[in-house]
Amino acid sequence: MTVAEMNSSSPGHLVVSEVFGPTIQGEGPSAGRRASFVRLGGCNLACSWCDTPYTWDWSRFERAAELRTLPVEEVARDVRAIAAPLVVITGGEPLLQRDGITNLVELLTAVGHQVEIETNGTIAPHRMQEGVRFNVSPKLANSGLPEERRLRPSVLEAFEATGKAIFKFVVRAPQELDEVEAIVRRHGLSDVWISPEGVVADDVIRRSIALIDGVLTRSWSMSSRLHILLWGDERGR
C-alpha cells in the first residue's frame, strides 16, 4: 500500500505491522511505564538510521509478509487483551492513517487507556480526545533527508499549539545540538527532549554521556532508550 493509499484508507481499518506487549515505553517522559504498542505500516520519510525499516522499506522487506489490514475494532480488542494502561501508537508514520487512529483512540480512551502517538512531525495533528499526547520527532540532517522533506514549519507549530506535544530529537553527536536549537527557536518549541541514536546499548550509553552536558546547558530533557538497554534491537519489545 502506497502513502497515498494510506491517506485515503477506510477509517474503519488500519494497516498494521504489529501489536505487542506488555512491554515498557522506552523513551521520553513515559519511559519505564508498562505499555502496549500498536505499530502501523508505511512512512513518508526514509531515514538512514531508521530502526523499523520493516514497516516501509520494500527494497529489503516483503510488504505482504510485514503488513496486515485489520478492522479498528480488532486492533482495539488486541490492545485491551494486553491490559497495559499506556498505549503507544507508532510506525512507520501513524498519522498517514489519521482517521483510523482517531477511531482507535476513541475506543481505547473510552475504557481508560492513556495514548501516546509517535510521529515524525510532517503531518498535521487531527482531532484527538483527552488522554492523548503526541511524541513528535522532527528529523535532523543526520537522517540523510533534505530539510524541505523532513521539516514542515506549519506542522511543527500546529503540534506546539495543541499543548499536548513533546518534541524528541534523535541525535548522534554533540555538535548536532546546535541544529536542534535552531529548529526549537525558529518554531517556538517548548518541551524538548534529546534521544541518543543507537540500536545497541553501548552506542546509546556512549552518546548519552557525550550529549548530557549540552542538553542540560540548554535546559532541555534527556531521554535514554531503555528498551535498547534491556533487549537490544529485538522486535516485539
C-alpha atoms as an extended CHARMM CRD file, in Angstrom:
* protein
*
       237  EXT
         1         1  MET       CA              0.0000000000        0.0000000000        0.0000000000  PROA      1               0.0000000000
         2         2  THR       CA              1.3550000000        3.3770000000       -1.0160000000  PROA      2               0.0000000000
         3         3  VAL       CA              1.4460000000        6.5420000000        1.0840000000  PROA      3               0.0000000000
         4         4  ALA       CA             -1.4100000000        7.9730000000       -0.9940000000  PROA      4               0.0000000000
         5         5  GLU       CA             -3.4810000000        4.8330000000       -0.4670000000  PROA      5               0.0000000000
         6         6  MET       CA             -2.9390000000        5.0030000000        3.2850000000  PROA      6               0.0000000000
         7         7  ASN       CA             -4.0820000000        8.6110000000        3.3700000000  PROA      7               0.0000000000
         8         8  SER       CA             -7.3190000000        7.5740000000        1.6840000000  PROA      8               0.0000000000
         9         9  SER       CA             -7.7970000000        4.2690000000        3.5400000000  PROA      9               0.0000000000
        10        10  SER       CA            -11.0180000000        3.4130000000        5.3560000000  PROA      10              0.0000000000
        11        11  PRO       CA            -11.4060000000        4.9720000000        8.8210000000  PROA      11              0.0000000000
        12        12  GLY       CA            -12.6750000000        1.5740000000        9.9450000000  PROA      12              0.0000000000
        13        13  HSD       CA             -9.3840000000       -0.2010000000        9.1660000000  PROA      13              0.0000000000
        14        14  LEU       CA             -5.6940000000        0.1730000000        9.9210000000  PROA      14              0.0000000000
        15        15  VAL       CA             -2.6120000000       -1.0770000000        8.0790000000  PROA      15              0.0000000000
        16        16  VAL       CA             -0.7230000000       -2.7520000000       10.9310000000  PROA      16              0.0000000000
        17        17  SER       CA              2.8030000000       -4.0390000000       11.2720000000  PROA      17              0.0000000000
        18        18  GLU       CA              2.4990000000       -5.4760000000       14.7800000000  PROA      18              0.0000000000
        19        19  VAL       CA              0.6390000000       -5.1970000000       18.0770000000  PROA      19              0.0000000000
        20        20  PHE       CA              2.6730000000       -6.2670000000       21.0860000000  PROA      20              0.0000000000
        21        21  GLY       CA              3.0680000000       -6.0920000000       24.8380000000  PROA      21              0.0000000000
        22        22  PRO       CA              3.1290000000       -5.9210000000       27.7180000000  PROA      22              0.0000000000
        23        23  THR       CA              6.4080000000       -4.1060000000       27.4470000000  PROA      23              0.0000000000
        24        24  ILE       CA              7.6310000000       -0.6670000000       28.5170000000  PROA      24              0.0000000000
        25        25  GLN       CA              7.7610000000        2.6860000000       26.8230000000  PROA      25              0.0000000000
        26        26  GLY       CA             11.4780000000        3.0590000000       26.2410000000  PROA      26              0.0000000000
        27        27  GLU       CA             11.7590000000        6.7910000000       25.5090000000  PROA      27              0.0000000000
        28        28  GLY       CA             10.5320000000       10.2190000000       26.5230000000  PROA      28              0.0000000000
        29        29  PRO       CA              8.5560000000       11.3500000000       29.5780000000  PROA      29              0.0000000000
        30        30  SER       CA              6.8290000000        7.9660000000       29.9830000000  PROA      30              0.0000000000
        31        31  ALA       CA             10.0000000000        5.8560000000       29.8710000000  PROA      31              0.0000000000
        32        32  GLY       CA              9.6380000000        2.7900000000       32.0490000000  PROA      32              0.0000000000
        33        33  ARG       CA              5.8270000000        2.7640000000       32.0820000000  PROA      33              0.0000000000
        34        34  ARG       CA              4.0910000000       -0.5260000000       31.3180000000  PROA      34              0.0000000000
        35        35  ALA       CA              2.6960000000       -0.2520000000       27.8170000000  PROA      35              0.0000000000
        36        36  SER       CA              1.3480000000       -1.9480000000       24.7390000000  PROA      36              0.0000000000
        37        37  PHE       CA              2.4150000000       -0.9070000000       21.2420000000  PROA      37              0.0000000000
        38        38  VAL       CA              0.4620000000       -0.6030000000       18.0170000000  PROA      38              0.0000000000
        39        39  ARG       CA              2.9860000000       -0.3150000000       15.1940000000  PROA      39              0.0000000000
        40        40  LEU       CA              1.4290000000        0.8140000000       11.9280000000  PROA      40              0.0000000000
        41        41  GLY       CA              2.8000000000        0.3290000000        8.4270000000  PROA      41              0.0000000000
        42        42  GLY       CA              4.0400000000        2.8740000000        5.9280000000  PROA      42              0.0000000000
        43        43  CYS       CA              6.1410000000        6.0100000000        6.1900000000  PROA      43              0.0000000000
        44        44  ASN       CA              6.5030000000        9.2160000000        4.1860000000  PROA      44              0.0000000000
        45        45  LEU       CA             10.2040000000        9.5390000000        5.0910000000  PROA      45              0.0000000000
        46        46  ALA       CA             13.2010000000        7.2070000000        4.7000000000  PROA      46              0.0000000000
        47        47  CYS       CA             15.6740000000        7.9690000000        7.4740000000  PROA      47              0.0000000000
        48        48  SER       CA             19.0910000000        6.4050000000        7.0470000000  PROA      48              0.0000000000
        49        49  TRP       CA             19.2010000000        5.1390000000       10.6500000000  PROA      49              0.0000000000
        50        50  CYS       CA             15.5380000000        4.0340000000       10.8980000000  PROA      50              0.0000000000
        51        51  ASP       CA             15.1730000000        1.1950000000       13.4110000000  PROA      51              0.0000000000
        52        52  THR       CA             11.8680000000       -0.0670000000       11.9630000000  PROA      52              0.0000000000
        53        53  PRO       CA             12.5520000000       -0.3170000000        8.2090000000  PROA      53              0.0000000000
        54        54  TYR       CA             10.3490000000       -3.4040000000        8.0210000000  PROA      54              0.0000000000
        55        55  THR       CA              7.3370000000       -1.0600000000        8.1670000000  PROA      55              0.0000000000
        56        56  TRP       CA              8.1690000000        0.7360000000        4.9020000000  PROA      56              0.0000000000
        57        57  ASP       CA             11.3600000000       -0.3430000000        3.0870000000  PROA      57              0.0000000000
        58        58  TRP       CA             10.1550000000       -2.7760000000        0.4290000000  PROA      58              0.0000000000
        59        59  SER       CA             13.5820000000       -2.9780000000       -1.1540000000  PROA      59              0.0000000000
        60        60  ARG       CA             14.6510000000       -5.0260000000        1.8810000000  PROA      60              0.0000000000
        61        61  PHE       CA             11.4110000000       -6.4690000000        3.2380000000  PROA      61              0.0000000000
        62        62  GLU       CA              8.3210000000       -8.1240000000        1.7810000000  PROA      62              0.0000000000
        63        63  ARG       CA              5.2840000000       -5.9150000000        2.2670000000  PROA      63              0.0000000000
        64        64  ALA       CA              2.7890000000       -8.7880000000        2.1730000000  PROA      64              0.0000000000
        65        65  ALA       CA              4.6570000000      -10.5320000000        4.9780000000  PROA      65              0.0000000000
        66        66  GLU       CA              5.0570000000       -7.4500000000        7.1440000000  PROA      66              0.0000000000
        67        67  LEU       CA              1.7090000000       -5.6300000000        6.9540000000  PROA      67              0.0000000000
        68        68  ARG       CA             -1.9410000000       -6.5890000000        7.5780000000  PROA      68              0.0000000000
        69        69  THR       CA             -5.1200000000       -4.5690000000        7.1050000000  PROA      69              0.0000000000
        70        70  LEU       CA             -7.2600000000       -5.0420000000       10.2100000000  PROA      70              0.0000000000
        71        71  PRO       CA            -10.5690000000       -3.6210000000       11.4580000000  PROA      71              0.0000000000
        72        72  VAL       CA            -10.0360000000       -0.9140000000       14.0710000000  PROA      72              0.0000000000
        73        73  GLU       CA            -12.2300000000       -2.8740000000       16.4970000000  PROA      73              0.0000000000
        74        74  GLU       CA             -9.9400000000       -5.9020000000       16.1940000000  PROA      74              0.0000000000
        75        75  VAL       CA             -6.8480000000       -3.8050000000       16.9270000000  PROA      75              0.0000000000
        76        76  ALA       CA             -8.5810000000       -2.2870000000       19.9730000000  PROA      76              0.0000000000
        77        77  ARG       CA             -9.5660000000       -5.7560000000       21.1850000000  PROA      77              0.0000000000
        78        78  ASP       CA             -5.9740000000       -6.9850000000       20.9030000000  PROA      78              0.0000000000
        79        79  VAL       CA             -4.7180000000       -3.9510000000       22.8290000000  PROA      79              0.0000000000
        80        80  ARG       CA             -7.2980000000       -4.3610000000       25.5840000000  PROA      80              0.0000000000
        81        81  ALA       CA             -6.2640000000       -8.0050000000       25.9830000000  PROA      81              0.0000000000
        82        82  ILE       CA             -2.7300000000       -6.8720000000       26.8270000000  PROA      82              0.0000000000
        83        83  ALA       CA             -4.1800000000       -4.7950000000       29.6880000000  PROA      83              0.0000000000
        84        84  ALA       CA             -1.4530000000       -2.1630000000       29.9020000000  PROA      84              0.0000000000
        85        85  PRO       CA             -2.5360000000        1.3320000000       30.9700000000  PROA      85              0.0000000000
        86        86  LEU       CA             -0.4490000000        3.1230000000       28.3110000000  PROA      86              0.0000000000
        87        87  VAL       CA             -0.8710000000        2.5010000000       24.5780000000  PROA      87              0.0000000000
        88        88  VAL       CA              1.8070000000        3.7550000000       22.1840000000  PROA      88              0.0000000000
        89        89  ILE       CA              0.7350000000        4.1620000000       18.5470000000  PROA      89              0.0000000000
        90        90  THR       CA              3.8380000000        4.2920000000       16.3870000000  PROA      90              0.0000000000
        91        91  GLY       CA              5.1790000000        3.2910000000       12.9830000000  PROA      91              0.0000000000
        92        92  GLY       CA              6.2930000000        3.9080000000       10.3850000000  PROA      92              0.0000000000
        93        93  GLU       CA              4.3230000000        7.1440000000       10.3960000000  PROA      93              0.0000000000
        94        94  PRO       CA              0.9420000000        6.6080000000       12.0730000000  PROA      94              0.0000000000
        95        95  LEU       CA             -0.5800000000        9.9290000000       11.0220000000  PROA      95              0.0000000000
        96        96  LEU       CA             -0.7220000000        8.6440000000        7.4520000000  PROA      96              0.0000000000
        97        97  GLN       CA             -3.8160000000        6.8600000000        8.8350000000  PROA      97              0.0000000000
        98        98  ARG       CA             -5.3190000000        9.7340000000       10.8360000000  PROA      98              0.0000000000
        99        99  ASP       CA             -8.9720000000        8.7160000000       10.5460000000  PROA      99              0.0000000000
       100       100  GLY       CA             -8.2920000000        5.1370000000       11.5670000000  PROA      100             0.0000000000
       101       101  ILE       CA             -6.1840000000        6.0590000000       14.5750000000  PROA      101             0.0000000000
       102       102  THR       CA             -8.7360000000        8.6680000000       15.6570000000  PROA      102             0.0000000000
       103       103  ASN       CA            -11.2980000000        5.8790000000       15.8360000000  PROA      103             0.0000000000
       104       104  LEU       CA             -8.8370000000        3.6020000000       17.6300000000  PROA      104             0.0000000000
       105       105  VAL       CA             -8.0670000000        6.3120000000       20.1790000000  PROA      105             0.0000000000
       106       106  GLU       CA            -11.7920000000        6.7980000000       20.8370000000  PROA      106             0.0000000000
       107       107  LEU       CA            -12.1970000000        3.1040000000       21.6260000000  PROA      107             0.0000000000
       108       108  LEU       CA             -9.1130000000        2.9960000000       23.8640000000  PROA      108             0.0000000000
       109       109  THR       CA             -9.6440000000        6.1920000000       25.8530000000  PROA      109             0.0000000000
       110       110  ALA       CA            -13.2750000000        5.2250000000       26.4520000000  PROA      110             0.0000000000
       111       111  VAL       CA            -12.0580000000        2.3240000000       28.6020000000  PROA      111             0.0000000000
       112       112  GLY       CA             -9.3850000000        4.3020000000       30.4310000000  PROA      112             0.0000000000
       113       113  HSD       CA             -6.2220000000        3.8680000000       28.3730000000  PROA      113             0.0000000000
       114       114  GLN       CA             -3.7730000000        6.7180000000       28.0010000000  PROA      114             0.0000000000
       115       115  VAL       CA             -2.4130000000        7.0290000000       24.4610000000  PROA      115             0.0000000000
       116       116  GLU       CA              0.8160000000        8.3750000000       23.0100000000  PROA      116             0.0000000000
       117       117  ILE       CA              1.1360000000        8.8790000000       19.2570000000  PROA      117             0.0000000000
       118       118  GLU       CA              4.6950000000        8.9090000000       17.9270000000  PROA      118             0.0000000000
       119       119  THR       CA              5.0780000000       10.9510000000       14.7400000000  PROA      119             0.0000000000
       120       120  ASN       CA              7.8100000000       12.4970000000       12.5990000000  PROA      120             0.0000000000
       121       121  GLY       CA              6.0830000000       15.8830000000       12.6420000000  PROA      121             0.0000000000
       122       122  THR       CA              5.3920000000       16.2340000000        8.9130000000  PROA      122             0.0000000000
       123       123  ILE       CA              1.6150000000       15.6010000000        9.0180000000  PROA      123             0.0000000000
       124       124  ALA       CA             -0.6440000000       17.9520000000       10.9690000000  PROA      124             0.0000000000
       125       125  PRO       CA             -2.4660000000       16.5750000000       14.0170000000  PROA      125             0.0000000000
       126       126  HSD       CA             -6.0900000000       15.5660000000       13.7180000000  PROA      126             0.0000000000
       127       127  ARG       CA             -8.9140000000       15.9350000000       16.2380000000  PROA      127             0.0000000000
       128       128  MET       CA             -7.9610000000       13.9000000000       19.2850000000  PROA      128             0.0000000000
       129       129  GLN       CA             -9.5150000000       13.0520000000       22.6260000000  PROA      129             0.0000000000
       130       130  GLU       CA             -8.3400000000       13.7950000000       26.1330000000  PROA      130             0.0000000000
       131       131  GLY       CA             -5.7160000000       11.3760000000       27.3780000000  PROA      131             0.0000000000
       132       132  VAL       CA             -3.5930000000       11.6460000000       24.2200000000  PROA      132             0.0000000000
       133       133  ARG       CA             -0.0550000000       13.0010000000       23.8670000000  PROA      133             0.0000000000
       134       134  PHE       CA              1.9800000000       13.4490000000       20.7040000000  PROA      134             0.0000000000
       135       135  ASN       CA              5.6440000000       12.4370000000       20.8100000000  PROA      135             0.0000000000
       136       136  VAL       CA              6.8950000000       14.4660000000       17.8430000000  PROA      136             0.0000000000
       137       137  SER       CA             10.3100000000       13.5660000000       16.4390000000  PROA      137             0.0000000000
       138       138  PRO       CA             11.4560000000       16.1090000000       13.8110000000  PROA      138             0.0000000000
       139       139  LYS       CA             14.3570000000       14.7410000000       11.8080000000  PROA      139             0.0000000000
       140       140  LEU       CA             17.8060000000       16.3190000000       11.5990000000  PROA      140             0.0000000000
       141       141  ALA       CA             20.3300000000       16.3120000000        8.7640000000  PROA      141             0.0000000000
       142       142  ASN       CA             21.7070000000       13.0560000000       10.2070000000  PROA      142             0.0000000000
       143       143  SER       CA             18.6120000000       11.3270000000        8.7790000000  PROA      143             0.0000000000
       144       144  GLY       CA             20.0610000000       11.7670000000        5.2780000000  PROA      144             0.0000000000
       145       145  LEU       CA             16.9550000000       13.6340000000        4.0610000000  PROA      145             0.0000000000
       146       146  PRO       CA             16.7100000000       17.1700000000        2.6280000000  PROA      146             0.0000000000
       147       147  GLU       CA             15.3050000000       19.7770000000        5.0010000000  PROA      147             0.0000000000
       148       148  GLU       CA             12.2750000000       20.5550000000        2.8450000000  PROA      148             0.0000000000
       149       149  ARG       CA             11.1740000000       16.9290000000        3.1330000000  PROA      149             0.0000000000
       150       150  ARG       CA             11.7630000000       16.3670000000        6.8480000000  PROA      150             0.0000000000
       151       151  LEU       CA             10.7640000000       19.7320000000        8.3840000000  PROA      151             0.0000000000
       152       152  ARG       CA              7.3190000000       21.2870000000        7.9250000000  PROA      152             0.0000000000
       153       153  PRO       CA              7.2010000000       24.5790000000        9.8920000000  PROA      153             0.0000000000
       154       154  SER       CA              3.4140000000       24.9450000000        9.9580000000  PROA      154             0.0000000000
       155       155  VAL       CA              3.0090000000       21.3470000000       11.1310000000  PROA      155             0.0000000000
       156       156  LEU       CA              5.5130000000       21.6930000000       13.9730000000  PROA      156             0.0000000000
       157       157  GLU       CA              3.8170000000       24.8770000000       15.1060000000  PROA      157             0.0000000000
       158       158  ALA       CA              0.4220000000       23.1520000000       14.9550000000  PROA      158             0.0000000000
       159       159  PHE       CA              1.7060000000       20.4220000000       17.2670000000  PROA      159             0.0000000000
       160       160  GLU       CA              3.0760000000       23.0340000000       19.6720000000  PROA      160             0.0000000000
       161       161  ALA       CA             -0.3210000000       24.7740000000       19.6890000000  PROA      161             0.0000000000
       162       162  THR       CA             -2.0980000000       21.5980000000       20.8500000000  PROA      162             0.0000000000
       163       163  GLY       CA             -0.4210000000       21.8540000000       24.2470000000  PROA      163             0.0000000000
       164       164  LYS       CA             -0.1950000000       18.0400000000       24.1060000000  PROA      164             0.0000000000
       165       165  ALA       CA              3.1280000000       17.5320000000       22.3600000000  PROA      165             0.0000000000
       166       166  ILE       CA              6.7210000000       16.9010000000       23.3250000000  PROA      166             0.0000000000
       167       167  PHE       CA              9.5000000000       17.2270000000       20.7410000000  PROA      167             0.0000000000
       168       168  LYS       CA             12.1050000000       14.4610000000       20.7190000000  PROA      168             0.0000000000
       169       169  PHE       CA             15.1850000000       14.8070000000       18.5150000000  PROA      169             0.0000000000
       170       170  VAL       CA             17.3670000000       11.8280000000       17.6010000000  PROA      170             0.0000000000
       171       171  VAL       CA             20.9750000000       12.9890000000       17.9620000000  PROA      171             0.0000000000
       172       172  ARG       CA             24.2810000000       11.2980000000       17.2010000000  PROA      172             0.0000000000
       173       173  ALA       CA             26.8890000000       13.8920000000       18.2300000000  PROA      173             0.0000000000
       174       174  PRO       CA             27.0950000000       16.9920000000       20.4560000000  PROA      174             0.0000000000
       175       175  GLN       CA             27.5070000000       19.3850000000       17.5210000000  PROA      175             0.0000000000
       176       176  GLU       CA             24.0390000000       18.4100000000       16.3080000000  PROA      176             0.0000000000
       177       177  LEU       CA             22.5460000000       20.1110000000       19.3590000000  PROA      177             0.0000000000
       178       178  ASP       CA             23.1410000000       23.4440000000       17.6030000000  PROA      178             0.0000000000
       179       179  GLU       CA             20.9150000000       22.2470000000       14.7710000000  PROA      179             0.0000000000
       180       180  VAL       CA             18.2370000000       21.2540000000       17.2790000000  PROA      180             0.0000000000
       181       181  GLU       CA             18.4910000000       24.6330000000       18.9910000000  PROA      181             0.0000000000
       182       182  ALA       CA             17.9460000000       26.4610000000       15.6990000000  PROA      182             0.0000000000
       183       183  ILE       CA             14.7890000000       24.4340000000       14.9880000000  PROA      183             0.0000000000
       184       184  VAL       CA             13.4770000000       24.9360000000       18.5210000000  PROA      184             0.0000000000
       185       185  ARG       CA             13.9390000000       28.6990000000       18.3700000000  PROA      185             0.0000000000
       186       186  ARG       CA             12.6040000000       29.0720000000       14.8390000000  PROA      186             0.0000000000
       187       187  HSD       CA              9.3410000000       27.2810000000       15.6240000000  PROA      187             0.0000000000
       188       188  GLY       CA              8.8780000000       28.1120000000       19.3190000000  PROA      188             0.0000000000
       189       189  LEU       CA              9.0000000000       24.5200000000       20.5840000000  PROA      189             0.0000000000
       190       190  SER       CA              8.6700000000       24.3340000000       24.3420000000  PROA      190             0.0000000000
       191       191  ASP       CA              9.0970000000       20.7560000000       25.6220000000  PROA      191             0.0000000000
       192       192  VAL       CA             12.3280000000       19.4440000000       24.0870000000  PROA      192             0.0000000000
       193       193  TRP       CA             13.8520000000       16.0100000000       24.5980000000  PROA      193             0.0000000000
       194       194  ILE       CA             17.1160000000       14.6470000000       23.2000000000  PROA      194             0.0000000000
       195       195  SER       CA             17.3690000000       10.9420000000       22.3980000000  PROA      195             0.0000000000
       196       196  PRO       CA             20.7040000000        9.2960000000       21.5060000000  PROA      196             0.0000000000
       197       197  GLU       CA             20.6080000000        7.3680000000       18.2470000000  PROA      197             0.0000000000
       198       198  GLY       CA             21.5640000000        3.7310000000       18.5630000000  PROA      198             0.0000000000
       199       199  VAL       CA             20.2470000000        0.1810000000       18.4060000000  PROA      199             0.0000000000
       200       200  VAL       CA             22.8980000000       -1.3610000000       20.6630000000  PROA      200             0.0000000000
       201       201  ALA       CA             23.3690000000       -0.4960000000       24.3260000000  PROA      201             0.0000000000
       202       202  ASP       CA             27.0000000000        0.6440000000       24.0070000000  PROA      202             0.0000000000
       203       203  ASP       CA             26.0900000000        3.2870000000       21.4020000000  PROA      203             0.0000000000
       204       204  VAL       CA             23.1690000000        4.5770000000       23.4730000000  PROA      204             0.0000000000
       205       205  ILE       CA             25.3010000000        4.8930000000       26.6040000000  PROA      205             0.0000000000
       206       206  ARG       CA             28.2810000000        6.4420000000       24.8120000000  PROA      206             0.0000000000
       207       207  ARG       CA             26.1720000000        9.0390000000       23.0370000000  PROA      207             0.0000000000
       208       208  SER       CA             24.1710000000        9.8330000000       26.1660000000  PROA      208             0.0000000000
       209       209  ILE       CA             27.3790000000       10.6420000000       28.0440000000  PROA      209             0.0000000000
       210       210  ALA       CA             28.6020000000       12.8220000000       25.1790000000  PROA      210             0.0000000000
       211       211  LEU       CA             25.2970000000       14.7120000000       24.9380000000  PROA      211             0.0000000000
       212       212  ILE       CA             24.1680000000       15.2600000000       28.5110000000  PROA      212             0.0000000000
       213       213  ASP       CA             26.1560000000       18.4150000000       29.3140000000  PROA      213             0.0000000000
       214       214  GLY       CA             24.9150000000       20.1920000000       26.1910000000  PROA      214             0.0000000000
       215       215  VAL       CA             21.3530000000       19.1140000000       26.9390000000  PROA      215             0.0000000000
       216       216  LEU       CA             21.4580000000       20.4680000000       30.4800000000  PROA      216             0.0000000000
       217       217  THR       CA             23.1000000000       23.7210000000       29.3810000000  PROA      217             0.0000000000
       218       218  ARG       CA             20.1430000000       24.3510000000       27.0660000000  PROA      218             0.0000000000
       219       219  SER       CA             17.5570000000       23.4770000000       29.7740000000  PROA      219             0.0000000000
       220       220  TRP       CA             16.1910000000       20.5270000000       27.7880000000  PROA      220             0.0000000000
       221       221  SER       CA             15.3620000000       16.9810000000       28.9010000000  PROA      221             0.0000000000
       222       222  MET       CA             17.2830000000       13.8010000000       28.1310000000  PROA      222             0.0000000000
       223       223  SER       CA             15.7150000000       10.5520000000       27.0100000000  PROA      223             0.0000000000
       224       224  SER       CA             17.5310000000        7.2540000000       27.0570000000  PROA      224             0.0000000000
       225       225  ARG       CA             16.3960000000        4.2430000000       25.0080000000  PROA      225             0.0000000000
       226       226  LEU       CA             15.5280000000        1.9090000000       27.8550000000  PROA      226             0.0000000000
       227       227  HSD       CA             14.1990000000       -0.8610000000       25.5960000000  PROA      227             0.0000000000
       228       228  ILE       CA             17.5590000000       -0.9610000000       23.7720000000  PROA      228             0.0000000000
       229       229  LEU       CA             19.4680000000       -1.1290000000       27.0660000000  PROA      229             0.0000000000
       230       230  LEU       CA             17.3010000000       -4.0540000000       28.1830000000  PROA      230             0.0000000000
       231       231  TRP       CA             16.7110000000       -6.0490000000       24.9990000000  PROA      231             0.0000000000
       232       232  GLY       CA             18.8400000000       -4.6280000000       22.2250000000  PROA      232             0.0000000000
       233       233  ASP       CA             17.1060000000       -4.3230000000       18.8510000000  PROA      233             0.0000000000
       234       234  GLU       CA             14.7600000000       -7.2720000000       19.4510000000  PROA      234             0.0000000000
       235       235  ARG       CA             11.3950000000       -6.9380000000       17.7110000000  PROA      235             0.0000000000
       236       236  GLY       CA              8.2430000000       -7.0690000000       19.8240000000  PROA      236             0.0000000000
       237       237  ARG       CA              9.9510000000       -5.4060000000       22.7880000000  PROA      237             0.0000000000
